[in-house]
Amino acid sequence: MNGISKTFLATVLVLAGCATPIGVNRVGMDRAYQQITASALTGPELSAETLVVLGRYGLEKLVEQAPDLTVARLQEKACNDKRPELLFALADLSYATAERYEKYTLVTVHQQDQQTTITVPGKRAARAYYFASAVYSYFYLFGEGAETPGLYDRQFRTVCDFYNRGLAKALKQENSDQVNLISRDLRLPMGKVSVVTTRPGSPWTEAQFHEFVAADEYVVRGLQPRERVPGLGVPLIGSPDWTAFPTNWSTYYTPYLKVPATAFLRVEGSVCDMTSTRLKATLELYSGRGAPEIKVGERTVPLETDYTAVLAYGLQHSIQWKTRMAQFFSGNELIKGRVYLTQPYVPGKIPLVFVYGTSGSPSDWAAAFNMLQRDPQVAARYQFWYFVYNTGNPIAYSGWRLRDSLDKVVTGLDPQGKDPALRNVVVIGHSQGGLVTKLAAVDSGNKFWGLISDKPIEELKLSPESRELLRNCLFFEHSPYVHRVILACAPNKGSILVNNWIQRLSQSLISMPAQLTRLGADLATLNVGSHGNPAIKQLGGKVPTSVANMNPNNPFLGVLHDLPLADDIKGHTIIGVLGDGPFEKANDGVVAYSSAHLPDMESEDIVHGDHGEVLTSPVTVEYLRRILLLHSKDAQLASVP
């Protein structure tokens, strides 16, 4: 065999052991999907579709040296070639160019075949290209000749993300997480767009809500799942400027209230106008509590909204984390005790009022609130409120405060009684909050007063203030606004953790509001009849704490347990149990089933979990959803003549 033959044979043998020029490598689905879904959104690589378009016009090498010039040349092609893949490639390439420029302080930008060369701040250039990515995406979706893609079109899903993320980054203020929603000119790489901001779907004025941050700037901790409505637009978190609201708004809302919103950009013109100043656009602001979709031409477009990020952002800045135990032990109200709204009042939506338990705060209900607000049927029918109270106070006192505050909020929001939804309130209370909730739904007559005295209250020598306080706390009439209550893990017959020793300890550690302290001292010295008021005297002239009220031997609890709900109020119980045995003999670690169970409830649901887990369980939320939809149906039927 001659030398040439040997060389040829060796070459063939080497090639036979190598990979073929075309073929596949098995790498697993995760790595394969990185190739399938690659775009500027997922990393530095452009999508395969974009690379094909660049190759079609001989731009695959230019993009490495001058991506801005590549955008300019592809823009010229797109002006004459109406195929949608050019617009997709421009959105992809513009986003990648923006990501590249964001890393540098200054960048040199080439425009129109190097006829113009300018040096600009990197972030400024990046914002122009982010904005271009959003505008190209808009023309892909809604421009002249745009076709509705298939439901499963991967390119369509990607271009929606280019629109949302490109617009969010274009609106973001430099060195800040805030977005700028004012009317102004926004720069493109080769032109500019005159943008006018409107609020067609917002109940707030610019003065009331002008500070917004992009929800996509944040990851959420402590709340699962991240409830989010998919669609188009920039999900926002809005913070109110309370100086622009009526003075009585502080009565209804906490300072850390945050609201979900969405910014949507509507563009007038064509892709050919992007190198000029002829493009006009409207930046529209929509409330996340309003209509979930809008119209663009003949198309219905859902709005992207992030509910969980808004909730977590507000709770992060809330003082309630620092005041949970303080509000239990202290007689002072670090957070004013009353009913609060979590969103601006919406006429026609039924209030759902959350009441937390001992040493708790409204954040205890965050997981349930997070899941319920995302449910479209619940969100369409309900608005969410919550009750703040000092959980060491006597349960009867807290019950009166709930009933009184609810009355003030409803009459304040709707003084003429025109909104029937405010007359169909649902209240849900956990643990001690369940007892407080029940007090808004019962008529007690003299039954509580009978524990104090066998004399009429008018015969006792009390100050007008003490007499009025006793009337409020011991003579209950159900709230005319409440029509359904849900008691979760309520210690209706007491808690298994409370005994006489715990009761005495609570009396020594928990401070009472001044008016209750004075009342206890007054009652200890009065001759209230044959009862002799032994409970007050035994406690040294102190009004019993909520812990004392939850002692299984406490007579107050016995009376409350036996009181039926008012005739026009329906009730439900949700009970937690641990272990695998019969739930009738089980408990949740704090409350026994036999204590949480109430006869004559419309429904009783069992959740396998401990006392706290019941609050966060998806099973609980599913029960709540069923009850809420049932209630809204009943309320609607009741309003029909």
N, C-alpha and C positions, 0 to 999 in steps of 0.2 A: 504494500500500500504506500503510495507516494505521500509526500509531506502535505500537499494540498488536501488530499482525501482524509488524512489523519486530522488535520485542523477542522475540516468540515464536520467530521464525525464528532469531534470533541465539542464543537459548538452546538450541534444538535442535542447531544447528551446533556449539556448544561441547561439549554433552554427547556428541555423536557422536565427538568427538576424545578423550574421557576414557575411563578404564577403567570397565568395567561394575561394578556393585555386587557381583556374584558372578562369579567366573572364576578363572583361574590365571595366575601369572607364572612364566615359566621362569627358574629361579635355579640350576639344577644339582642333582645328587643330594645333595651334601654339605649344602647349606643346606636343602634340602627335608627331609632326614632330621632336622635340628634341630627342625623343626616336628612331624614324626611322632613323635619320641621325647622331646619336651619333658616334663619333670617337675621337681620340686624337686631331683632328683639331678643334673640337668644345668645348672641355672641358676636364676635368680630366678623364672622363669615356672612356673606350675602347669600340669599336663597339661590337654589339651583335655577329657578325660573328667571331670576334677575340676571344671573350669569349668562343664560341663553340669550336674553335680550341684548346685553352688552356685546356678546360675541356677534350677534346679528349685524351690528353696526360698527364692528371693529374697535370697540371701546374697552375691551377686557384688560389691556395693558395700561391705558390712560388712567383708569380708575385707581391704580396703585399710586401713581405719581401726583395726580391732580383730581381728586374726587369732585371738587366743586366745578371744575371745567367739564367733567363727565356729566354732571347733572345738567349743565347748560346745554350741552350738545344733545343729550337725550330729551331735554325739554323741547328743542327744535323739532325733533322727530315726532314727539307726541302731539305737537300742534297739527301735524298733517296726517299722522297715522292714529286712527281712533281705536286701535285694538286695546282692550283693557290691560293686557299684560305690561304695556309700557307704563301705564299709571301705577301699577303695582311695583314695577321696578323702580320708578322714581320715588315712590314712598319708601321703599326699602333702602335705596341708595341715599336718600336725603337723611333718613334716620341714622344710618351708619356714619355718614359724614358729620352729623351733629355729635354723635358719640365720640368721634375722633377729635373734633375741635374742642370739645369740653375739657380735654386733658391739658390744654395749653393756654398760657397767658395771652399770647398774641399769635395770630395766624395770618398768613398771606392768602388772600382769596383771589382767584382768577375768574374773570367773567367775560363771556362773549368772545371766545377764541383768543384770549389773552390781550384783548384790546384794552381791558381795564384790569389793573392789579392794585389791590388795596390791602393794607394791614389793619386789622381790627382786633379788639379783644376776643379771645377765644370763646368765652361764654356768650357774648353777643352774637357771634357768628353761629354758634351752636343753636341758640334760640331761633334764629332765622331758618335754619335747616329743619329743626323740629317742627316749626310752624308749616314749612313747605311739605313735610311728610304728612301732616294732618290735612292740608288742603288737597294734595294729590289723592289722598285716601277718600276725601269727600267726593272728588270728581269721579273716582272709580265707582263709588257707591251710588251717587245721585246725579252725575254729570250727564251731558247730552249723549244719548245713545246707551246709557248705562242699563244693563240688564239685571234682572233679579237672579242671583245665582242659586244653585241648588242648596237645599238645607244643610248638606253635608260638605259643601265646598270648603276645602282647607284654606285656599287663598283668600276667600271671603272672610273667614274668621281672623286670619292674620291681618288683613287690611283694616278690620275693625279695631284691632289692637294698635296698629300704627296711628289711626285717627285718635284714639283715646289717649295714648301715652305721648304722642307727639304734641297734641294740643295742651295736655297737662304741663309738659315741660316748657312749652312756649309761653304759657301764661305765668309761670312761676317767677317770682321776684328774685333778683340776684341776692345770694347769701341769706336766703330766708326760705321758710317752708310755705309762706303765704303766696296766694295767686292774685294776680291783678285783674280785676274785672271792669275797670273803667273804660269808657269809650276812648279810642285812640287809633293811631296808625300802627300796624304791626308790620315789621320788615320781613320780606322774603329774600332769598339770596340774590334775586335779579329784579326785584320790584318791591311793592308794598301793598297792603290791604287796609282800606279804611273800615275799621270795626266799630260798630255801634252796639252798646250793651243795653239789653232790655230785660224785663222780668215778667214775661207773660204767664209763668206758672209759679210765681212766688207771692205769698201774702205779705211780704215784708218790703219796706222801702229801703233804699240804699243807705239812708241814715241809720236805720235799725239794724241792718245786717250788711256790713261792708268788709268784715274780716273773714276770709275763708282760707283754709289750707287744703291741699290735695290729700285725700284719704290714702292714695296709693303711695304716699311718702312713708307710711307706717306699717309695721307688722303688729299684730294684735297678740297680747299675752293674757292668759287667764280666762279667755272666753272662747268657746267652741260651739258650733262651727262659725266660721266667718261668713255671716249671712250677707249675701250680695246679689243684687238683681243684675243679670247680664244685659248688655245693650251698648248703646253709643253715648258718649259724653264723658265729662270728667267728674268723677265722684268727689264731692266736697264736704268739708266739715265747717259749718258756720258758727261763729260766735257773736252773740248779740251785743249791741252798744245800748246799755240800759238807759242812758241819758236821753235817748230818742224815743223811748216808750212812755206811755201814760204812767203817772206816778204810782198808781195802784197795781202796776204789773209786778212789783216786787212782792206783793201779797200772794201771787200765784206761782211765781217761777223762782228757782234758785239761781244764784249768780253763775254757777258752772253749767248752766243749760247749753247744750250744743245741738245743732239741728243738721240733718242730712240734706244735701242739695246736689244738683247736677248742672254743669255748664255745657251747653250744646252750641256748636258753631255752625251757622247756616251761611253758605257762600253763594254769591250772585256773580255770574260770569262764566268763563270757560278756561281751560288750561292754557290757551293762547294768551290770556290776559295776565299771566303770572310774571311776565317780564315788563309789566307796565304798572301804572297806578290806577288802572280802571277797575280792578277787583274791589268789590264791596262785600262785607260780611256782617252778620248779626250774631252777637254772642248772647245767647238766651239763658236765663237762670230759672231753674225749676226747683220747687220744693220736693224733697224726697218723700213727703207725706201726701203729696198731691197725686195727679194723674200719672201713672207709671209709663205712659207712652205718648208720643206726639206724631204729627203728620208731616212728612216731607214729600210734597207733591201728592201722589196717590198712595204713597207707601206709609205704613204704620211702623214707627221706629220705637222700640223700647229704650228707656233711659237707664244707663248704668248708675246704680246707686249702691253705696256701701253702708249698711246699717250698723254692723258690729264695730267698725272702726270709729264711728261717731260715738257710740255708747262707751267704748273703752277710753276714748280721748276725753270725754266728759268726766268719767269716773276717775281717771288719772289725776285730774286737776281738782277733784272734790275733797273737801275737808272732812267728809264723813268717815274716812278711814281712820282719822286721828280722834274722832269723837265717839266711836261706838261704845267703848267702856265708860267714857266720861259722861255720855248721855244716860248711861245706866246708873252710875253711882251718884251723879250730881243732881241737885235740885234746880240748877241753872240750865237754861236751854242754849247750848252753844250753837245749835241750829234751831231756829224758831219752830216750835211744834205746830204743824198745820198740814193741810193737804196741798200738794204741789203738782203742777202740770209738767210733763216731760217735753211738751211741744206747744206751740201756740194753739189756743183753743180752736177747734174745728166744729162748727155747728152741724148737727145731724149725726155725729159719731158718739156712741155710748161710752161713758167713762168706765174704765176698769181700774179700780183703786187697789194698789198693793199695800199690805200692812205686814211689816217684819216682826220678828219675835224678840225674845229677851237678849239684851246686849247686841242687838243687830243693827242694821241700817238698810236703806233702800237697795244697796248693792247686793244684798242677799238674794234679791229677785232678779239680778242681772241676767243670769243664764236663761230663765224662763222668758223674761222680757225680750231678750235677744232673739229667741226662736219665734215667739209670737208675732213680733213686729214684722218679720219677714213673710209670714203667711199671708197671701194676698186676700183671702176671705176675711180673716180676722182684722187685718190692717184697714180694710175698706169699711169696716163697721165700728171699730173701736179706737178710742184715744186712751193713752196710758197716763194715769196719775199715781201718786203714792203719798202715804201718810207718814210724817215724821213725828216721833214722840219720845219722851224719856222713859225707857222701859223699866226703870226702877219704881216709877210712880204706881200708886194703886190702880188696878185694872179698871175699876169703875171710873176713876178720874180720866184715864186715857180714853175710855169708851165715850165719855161725854165730850172730850176734846175732838175726837173723830167726828162725831155727829154734828157738833157745833161748827167745826171748820168746813165740813162738807156743805152745810147749809149756807155758810157765808160765801164759799166759792161759787156754788150754783146760782145763788141769787145775785151775786156780783157779776157773773158772766152773762146771765140771762134774766135781768130784773123783771121783765114782763112775762116770763114763762112761755116763750114762744117755741122753745126747742124741746120736743118730747124726749129726745135722747138723754137729756139731763135728768129726766124723771124715771130712768130705767137703769140706774147705776148698778154695777156689779162690784162687790168688794171681796177680795180674797186675803185671808190672813194666815200666817204661819205661826205655829206654837202659841205663845202668849198673844200674838197678833190675831189668832183665830178667836180668842175670847173677846178681845177688843172689838173684833168684827161682829161677833154675835150680838154685842150690846147695841149695835146700830139697827138690829132687826127684831128686837123684842119689846114688849110692853110689860113693865114690871109691877105696875100698881104700887102697893105698899110693901111688897115682899122683901125688898132689900132694907127698907126702913125698919121693918119689923125685927131685923137683926140688931138694931141699935136701940130701939125704944118702943114701948107700947103706948107712949103718949103721942098725940098729934104734934107734928113739928112746930106748929104755930104756938104751942104752949111752952116751948123751951126758951129760956132766956139766952138768946144768941144775938150777935151783931147781925145787921142786915147782910153783910158780906158772907159770913159763915152760913147763915140760913140759906142764902141763894146757892152757895156752893154745895150744900147738902142736897138741895132740891135737884141740882144738875147731876150730881153723882149717884143719887140713890133712887130717883124717880124717873124711870126711862120710858119714853115713847119712841117707837121705831121711827127711823128717818123716812120721811115721805119720798125721798129720792132713791132709796135703795130698794131694789126688787129681786135681787138674788145675792146670796152669800156663799162663799166656798171656804171651808175650814180645813186647813192642812195641818195634820199632827197637833191638833189643839188639845191641851190637857183639860178636858171638860170635867174630869173627876180628879184632877191633880196630876203632878209629875212624880215619877218614881224616884227622882233625885232629891225631892224636897221633903225634909223631916223637921221636927221641932228645932233641932240644933242649927240646921241651915237657915231656918226661919229667924231664929234669934241673931245669928251672925249677920243676916241681911239687914236687920233692923239697926244694927250698930254701924254698918258700913255705908248704907244708902241714905243720902240726904233728900229731903223733901222740899218742894217749893214752899215759899214762905207762907202762903195762904193755907196750905195743908198742915204745916207745923202749928200755926195758930189754931186751926180747927181742932187738931188732936188735943192740944192743951185745954181748949174750952170744953170739949166733950168729957175729958177725964175728971173735970171738977163739977160737972152738972149731975143733977138727979134726973135721970132720963126715964125713971119708972122702975118696975119690978125687975127688969132685966139687969139693972145696975151697970150696964155697959162694961162687962168684965173684960172683953177683948182689949178695949182701949186702955183700961186701967192696968191690965197685965203688961202691956207694952210700955208702961211708963208715960202715958200721955202721947204716944206716937201713933200716927195713922199707919195701918199695916202696909208694907211694901207689896209690890207685885209678886215677889217670891213667897211672902206669907200667904197671899191670895191663892197661890198654886199648891199649897199644902193640901194633901187629900182630905185632911180633917177640917179644913176651913169652911165655915158655914156659908160664906158668900158664894163659894164655888158650887155648893149644893143647890142653892137657889137658882143660880145661873144655868146649871145643867138642866134643871127641871122646867125652865121657862121655854115654851114653844115659840117658834118663829111666828111673827105676825101673819095674819091670814093671806096677805097679798105678796108675801116674800117666800121665795123658794130657796132651799138650802142643799148643799152637797158637802160630803166629807172626803178627804183624801188622807189615807192612813199609811204610815210607814211601818214595816215589820222586818225583823232580822231573824235569820234561821230558816230551817225547812219544815218546822213543825206546824201544827194548826195555828193559823194567824190569830184566832180568837184568844190564844194564850200567849201571844208574842208581844213584843214591844219594839220600839225603834231606838232604844238606849236612853231615852228621856221620857217618853210617854207610852204607856201600855195601850194596846188595841182597845181594851175595855174602857179606857178613859177617853180615847179619841172617838170611839163609836157613839153615834147619837141615833136614837130611833126617829122614825118619821122624816128622815132626810130623803130627798128625791133620788139621790144616788150615793153610793159609797164605793170608792175605788181603792185598791190596795197597791202600794208600791214597795217592792223589795229593796230596802236600803235603810240606812240609819236616819236619824232625825234631820241632819243637815243635807244628806244626799237627796232626800225627797225634793228639796228646793231646786236642785240642778238636774234632776233626772228627765230625760226625754219622754219617759213614760208619763210623768206628771204633766208635762206640757201637752202631750196628746190628750190626756183627760181634760185639761183646761180648754183646749181647742174645741173638743166636743161640746162641753158645757156652754162655751161662749157662742158657738154657732146656734145651739139650741135656744139660748136666751135671745139672740138677735132675731131669730125667727119668731119667737113668742112676742117680742116687743113690737115687731112689725105688724103682726096680726092684731095685737091689742090696740094699735093706733088706727086701724081701719074702722070706720063708722059701721 
